[in-house]
Structure formats: C-alpha cells, structure tokens
Amino acid sequence: MSNPIGRYIVSTCGTSLLTYNKSKDDREFIYSTANCAEEKLSPEDKSKIDRFVEEGKEELIKASSAKKRKMSAEMNGLIGLFEKEERQKNDICRFLHTDTYQGSETARVISSVVQEQMNVKNCEAIKVQDLNMSNFQQFNLGLSELAKRLPEECTGYHEKGYKVIFNLVGGFKTFQGFMQIIGMLYADLSVYIFEGENSPILEIPSLPLQLNDDCWKDIFEKNLTFFRELSWNNKYTSKPDDNIPDILLMNIEEEWSLSPWGEIVWGNFKKKHYGDKLFESPSANISFTPNFYKKAEKFDRERKFTLNERIDDLDRYLNTPNTSNLKRLDFKELKTKIKAPSTHEFDVWSDRGAWRCFCHFDEKVLVIDDIGPGLH
C-alpha cells in the first residue's frame, strides 16, 4: 500500500509481562490461575495477581526500550516495528486478549503504556469473548467470534487508507497460529521476532491468497436458510444436511455453530453474493408479497445486499425479541393506518428518504407488504 494515512496494528496479547523476572513459585502460581475469569478467583489469588500487575506496570513505565522488549512480548513486537518505521499520528493499536482476568489486566497495562509513552493516542484493549484455553469448545467459539469480526474490521480500515499489521509476538501459540491464517487473507503483513536476544523483527507479508468462492457457493446456496440462521444463532439444534462439510461447523453438546473457518468463508460468500438478488425468506415466520418482491428486484446490488442483511436482523429479532431489536432494524408498530394492511415497520437504510419495510402479522407469520420511504 502506497502512502497509508496510518497503521491499524492488531496485537495478540498474552501475560509475559506478569511472569518476567518472577521466581519459580510465582510463575507456577501465574500459570495455574491463567485461565480464570475474575469471578473464579479467590480474593487472595486476585489480590496476588493485582500485585503482580501493578509491579509489572511500574517497572514497564520506568524501563528503557530495550528492557521493555525483554519484559513484554507484545512490546517487543511493537517497539521493533516502530524502530523500523516511525510512529504516525493516525496509528491505531488494538490489543486482543483472552476472556480471563490476567489477560484483561495485562492488555490494559500494555495499552496504557503504549498510549502514554509511545505517543499512540488511539489504543484499546479488546476482550475476545469465550477465548479461554481452559475449554477447547469455548476456545473455538472465541476464534469464531474473531473470524466474524476481524475480516470486516481489516477491510474497513483498508478502505479508509490504513495499512493493516498483525503483531503476533505475544499470546499463546494456538492464538498466534489462527491469527496468522487471518493475516494471510486480510492483513498487509504479520510481525514476529526472530528467536534470540535483541533480534530484529521478522515481517511476513500477506500471501496472494484468495478464498475460492466457487467451491463453497453451491453449498451455501443449497443450505442458505441454515447458514443464515446459524450466522446469528450459536445454539442451532437441528442437525444439518450431510452434504455440509465438517470444516464449516462445530457441534458443542448437540448445538451447532459456525467454525472459525466457516465464519470466514460464510462472510466472504455474503460479501460477494448478498447483492445478487432478494433471497427467499430465511424462516417460516417471515413471508414476502409479490408487490414487495417486484420492488426489490429493481434495486441495485448495494440495496439488495442491505435488504438481505436487514431481513436476517428481522429473523433474529422475531426469534429473540427481548434482546435483538437492533438500532439498525428498529422494528416497531406504525402510528397510522395509511399503509394498511401493514401495522408495523422496520428500517432498511437511512439515506435517500430513510426507507422502511412495511409489514403485518398473519397469525404467527410476519408478511412484508411493501418497501419505500419512511412516513412523516
């Protein structure tokens, strides 16, 4: 990328700061509590971890750059990166950490030191929900969440003119390995450290990889209803068709969800094909009138893409009404009868007249009657 406006730097974050220069007994304690959430820690154990965190923070603040690199794997990668290429005022740093108390506190400390001492104003520690090494199935859910979120974020920052860099020096090896796969597809380069003291950073550029859409397109189209619901419902209990490859799915206690790889290729399918046409209803409790279909067919690809996404939001809301009336959906009753038989509406897009879909209930089925500019 030529002349980026800044760098979007995503760091995998571990707990090397806590174990630096600790005794054998202290390291064993840190390892034994590494996978604990805050509520799982005894007051004594939490207090001991807090002391290690505060000691690490104080020492890190006072340390030279060379010592910072020894104390923290995350700092090692960042400092090596900044020594090679000076900081830019628009640089953004994100520190991805596990769903554990140690992970949260370590990332918080590193983020604050980078912000205050390395003049990177936009820093944030980001917890990856469910990312915890104590449970393999839970860990896979955490990776699936990342696989859903990171491609969209990286693509968004690319479009804004940022160079996307993955700093993969810190964190545990399984986490790093997964992030390298994401990096091959969506980052401009990934940063490692060549083994050895005072070693230079090792930069691995993104490989010229592309997700082969053709090998998945037929599978997604034949099982579209299943995958549309699975994309928001992590507790899908119906057994999928045997023609769906195992690599796309996870089965945790007879509840199906997308695997990390499934999230990636499903997201790619949506990006490429959600604008092809208005897809059929994703569930039995939503139906479309011929009038609605006719109008939707005239939209361009961008509008069809948004309409299919919003209908996914509607399906989610109708199945989980207490938690998922998203702001972008805003499903609500109409205050007028001017659109009869429609009694409800939901948002589709906000520009060009703030268009809505107008609908009514026929017993338990929501019928989408029409689409057009919002009523005033």
Secondary structure, DSSP 8 states (H G I E B T S, - for coil): --S-SEEEEEEE--SHHHHTT--HHHHHHHHHTTT--GGGS-HHHHHHHHHHHHHHHHHHHHS-HHHHHHH-HHHHHHHHHHHHS---TT-EEEEEE-SSHHHHHHHHHHHHHHHHHS---EEEEEE-TT--TT-HHHHHHHHHHHHHHHHHHHHHHHHHTEEEEEE-SSS-HHHHHHHHHHHHHH-SEEEEE-SSTT--EEEEE--S----THHHHHHHHHTHHHHHHHTT-TTB-S---TTS-GGGEEEETTEEEE-HHHHHHHHHHHHHHTTSS----SSTTEEE-HHHHHHHTTS-HHHHHHHHHHHHHHHHHHHSTTT---TTT--EE-S-STTTT--EEEEEESSTTTEEEEEEEETTEEEEEEEEE---
